[in-house]
């Protein structure tokens, strides 16, 4: 539904005038498109409370046909089409995620960390698990599942490989911000080289990463690198400042352009207290860095 006050505002007319149109055609509207939901607003100062209405998609478009096609009316129609489309997508995605009790990316993470012969050791973190924290939050908070397939080939992707390459390039960079970040989080601006025979190669501990049947046709175990937790804060900074704008958002734009619109829309629907509690998280930082409405 859409608030009649919002429609009047977009049309550039007085709300009372718009409501007069609603009242004039109320019988016809309710006969053809269902009962109109009238509401009473809060009293501001003295006087009577304002009456307004929540109108459905069909009701709102019928009311638009009663207005002459001025630039304001045309733009209002465009906005209504886009807004109702977003709302439908919100509902569709919510129903999609409700069908699975366990979040998809949580299941993937559980499989990835399931090997007990060479598990991820205490005191170490892996890039995949850190990424999945964001993916799971997108799913739990916004009912959005990050796509893991290429829309052209249908092949499942391994989202952490390119991040490892980007991270190691960042750790070796003499860029001013990279040097500042190493000094800020590690106490020294010296380069960190995790490549084979690099200066910090000895700090890497290998664990067994399990890939699911969906991406490899069978459970497939591959050795993967993990890093000491002393680098975790620096890695989080890298995710926020480099990976999200340069890798994550382009990844989403390429594979789920409508999903980018949905993330912004769903995040704005969260309770303000919840949004406040999420400040500083990767979820909030991702949402703030999304491109303007597309």
C-alpha positions in Angstrom: 0.0 0.0 0.0 1.0 3.7 -0.4 0.1 6.6 1.9 -2.2 9.2 0.3 -0.1 11.9 1.9 2.9 10.7 0.0 1.0 10.7 -3.3 -0.3 14.2 -2.8 3.2 15.4 -2.0 4.6 13.8 -5.2 1.8 15.4 -7.2 2.5 18.8 -5.7 -1.1 19.3 -4.5 -2.8 19.8 -1.2 -3.6 16.5 0.6 -7.2 17.6 1.2 -7.7 18.0 -2.5 -6.4 14.5 -3.2 -8.7 13.1 -0.4 -11.7 14.9 -2.0 -11.0 12.9 -5.2 -10.8 9.7 -3.1 -14.1 10.4 -1.4 -15.8 11.3 -4.7 -14.9 8.0 -6.3 -14.9 5.9 -3.1 -17.9 3.8 -4.1 -16.6 3.0 -7.5 -13.1 2.3 -6.2 -14.3 0.0 -3.5 -16.6 -1.9 -5.9 -13.9 -2.6 -8.4 -10.7 -2.7 -6.3 -11.6 -3.4 -2.7 -12.2 -1.5 0.5 -10.0 1.7 1.1 -8.1 1.6 4.4 -8.8 5.1 6.0 -6.6 6.2 8.9 -6.6 9.0 11.4 -3.3 10.9 11.9 -1.9 12.3 15.1 -3.2 15.7 16.2 -0.5 18.5 15.7 -1.4 21.4 17.9 -5.1 22.4 18.0 -7.7 21.3 15.5 -9.0 18.0 14.2 -6.7 15.1 13.4 -5.9 14.6 9.7 -7.7 11.8 7.8 -5.6 9.9 5.2 -5.7 6.6 3.4 -3.5 3.7 2.5 -4.4 2.7 -1.0 -3.4 -0.5 -2.9 -1.5 -0.7 -6.1 -4.7 -0.9 -8.2 -6.5 1.8 -6.2 -3.5 4.2 -6.6 -3.2 3.6 -10.3 -6.9 4.2 -10.8 -6.6 7.5 -8.9 -3.7 8.4 -11.2 -5.9 8.0 -14.3 -8.2 10.7 -12.9 -5.4 13.3 -13.1 -4.2 15.1 -16.2 -0.8 13.9 -17.4 1.3 16.8 -16.1 5.1 16.1 -15.5 4.4 15.7 -11.8 1.6 13.1 -12.5 3.8 11.2 -14.9 6.7 11.1 -12.5 4.4 10.0 -9.7 3.2 7.1 -11.9 6.8 6.1 -12.6 7.6 6.2 -8.8 4.6 4.1 -8.0 5.5 1.4 -10.5 9.0 1.2 -9.2 8.0 1.3 -5.5 5.4 -1.4 -5.9 7.9 -3.5 -7.9 10.4 -3.2 -5.1 7.8 -4.1 -2.5 6.8 -7.2 -4.4 10.5 -8.2 -4.7 10.8 -7.7 -0.9 7.9 -10.1 -0.3 9.2 -12.6 -2.8 12.6 -12.8 -1.3 11.2 -13.0 2.2 9.1 -16.0 1.2 12.1 -17.6 -0.6 14.2 -17.4 2.5 11.4 -18.6 4.9 11.3 -21.9 3.0 14.8 -22.7 4.4 15.1 -22.8 8.2 18.9 -22.8 8.1 20.4 -19.9 6.2 22.0 -21.0 2.9 25.4 -19.4 3.6 25.5 -20.7 7.1 25.0 -24.2 5.7 27.9 -23.5 3.2 30.1 -22.4 6.0 29.3 -25.4 8.2 30.2 -27.7 5.3 33.4 -25.7 4.5 34.6 -26.1 8.2 33.5 -29.7 8.6 36.8 -31.5 8.1 38.2 -32.8 11.4 41.5 -34.3 10.1 42.9 -30.8 9.5 40.5 -28.2 10.9 40.9 -24.5 11.2 43.0 -24.0 14.3 42.2 -21.8 17.3 44.0 -18.5 17.0 43.6 -18.4 13.3 41.0 -17.1 10.8 40.3 -17.8 7.2 39.1 -15.4 4.5 36.1 -17.5 3.6 34.7 -17.6 7.2 35.1 -13.8 7.6 33.3 -13.2 4.3 30.5 -15.6 5.2 29.8 -13.5 8.4 28.7 -10.7 6.0 26.7 -13.1 3.7 24.9 -14.6 6.6 24.0 -11.2 8.0 22.6 -10.2 4.6 20.4 -13.3 4.7 19.3 -13.1 8.3 18.7 -9.4 8.6 17.5 -8.6 5.1 16.4 -12.0 3.7 18.8 -11.6 0.9 20.8 -14.6 -0.4 24.1 -13.6 -2.1 24.2 -15.5 -5.5 27.0 -17.9 -5.9 26.6 -18.8 -9.6 27.6 -17.0 -12.8 24.4 -15.8 -14.5 25.9 -16.6 -17.9 27.4 -20.0 -17.4 25.5 -21.2 -14.4 28.7 -22.4 -12.8 29.2 -22.1 -9.1 31.8 -19.6 -8.0 34.5 -19.6 -5.3 34.1 -16.1 -3.9 37.2 -16.1 -1.6 40.0 -16.7 -4.1 40.1 -13.2 -5.6 39.8 -11.7 -2.1 43.0 -13.5 -1.0 44.8 -12.1 -4.0 43.6 -8.6 -3.3 44.4 -8.9 0.4 48.0 -10.0 -0.2 48.5 -7.2 -2.8 47.2 -4.8 -0.2 49.6 -6.1 2.5 52.6 -5.7 0.2 51.5 -2.3 -1.2 53.5 0.9 -0.5 50.3 2.9 -1.0 49.9 5.6 1.7 46.7 4.2 3.0 48.0 0.6 3.1 51.1 1.7 5.0 48.9 3.8 7.4 46.7 0.8 8.0 49.5 -1.6 8.8 51.0 1.0 11.2 47.6 1.6 12.8 46.6 -2.0 13.3 50.0 -3.7 13.6 52.3 -1.0 14.9 54.5 -1.1 11.8 54.1 0.1 8.2 56.5 -2.7 6.9 55.1 -4.8 4.1 53.6 -8.2 4.9 54.3 -10.9 2.3 52.4 -14.2 2.6 53.5 -15.6 -0.7 55.6 -18.7 -0.9 59.0 -17.9 0.4 57.7 -14.4 1.4 58.7 -12.8 4.6 55.6 -14.0 6.5 54.9 -17.3 4.7 55.9 -19.1 7.9 52.9 -17.7 9.7 50.3 -19.4 7.5 48.7 -22.5 8.8 46.9 -24.7 6.2 43.4 -26.2 6.9 41.1 -28.5 4.9 38.3 -26.5 3.2 35.4 -28.7 2.1 33.5 -27.6 -1.0 29.9 -28.8 -1.3 28.3 -31.1 -3.9 26.5 -28.2 -5.5 29.8 -26.6 -6.7 32.0 -29.7 -7.4 29.6 -32.6 -8.0 30.9 -34.2 -4.8 32.3 -33.1 -1.5 35.7 -31.9 -2.4 38.5 -31.1 0.1 41.2 -28.6 -0.7 43.9 -27.2 1.4 43.4 -23.5 2.2 45.4 -20.8 4.1 44.5 -19.4 7.5 46.1 -16.4 9.2 46.9 -15.5 12.8 44.1 -13.5 14.5 46.5 -10.6 15.1 45.9 -9.7 11.5 42.1 -9.8 11.8 41.5 -6.1 12.5 43.7 -5.2 9.5 41.7 -7.6 7.4 38.4 -6.1 8.5 39.7 -2.7 7.5 40.7 -4.1 4.1 37.2 -5.6 3.6 35.5 -2.3 4.5 37.7 0.1 2.5 38.8 -2.0 -0.5 36.9 -5.3 -1.0 33.4 -3.9 -0.5 33.6 -1.0 -3.0 36.1 -2.7 -5.5 35.0 -6.3 -5.4 31.8 -7.1 -3.5 29.5 -4.4 -5.0 30.6 -5.1 -8.6 30.1 -8.8 -7.9 26.5 -8.2 -6.8 25.8 -5.7 -9.6 27.0 -8.2 -12.2 25.1 -11.2 -10.8 22.0 -9.7 -9.2 21.4 -6.1 -10.2 17.9 -6.1 -8.9 19.2 -7.5 -5.6 21.3 -4.4 -5.1 18.1 -2.3 -5.2 16.5 -4.8 -2.8 19.4 -4.6 -0.3 19.0 -0.8 0.0 15.2 -1.0 0.2 15.2 -3.8 2.8 17.9 -2.1 5.0 15.8 1.1 5.0 12.8 -0.9 6.2 14.6 -2.1 9.3 13.6 -0.6 12.7 15.8 2.5 13.3 17.1 0.9 16.6 18.2 -2.2 14.7 20.0 0.0 12.1 21.7 1.9 14.9 22.9 -1.4 16.4 24.4 -2.4 13.1 26.5 0.8 12.7 30.1 -0.2 12.3 29.3 -3.7 10.8 30.2 -4.8 7.3 26.4 -4.9 6.6 26.0 -1.2 7.3 29.1 -0.3 5.5 28.1 -2.3 2.4 24.7 -0.6 2.3 26.1 2.9 2.6 28.5 2.2 -0.3 25.8 1.0 -2.7 25.6 3.1 -5.9 22.6 5.5 -6.3 19.3 4.0 -7.2 19.6 2.3 -10.6 
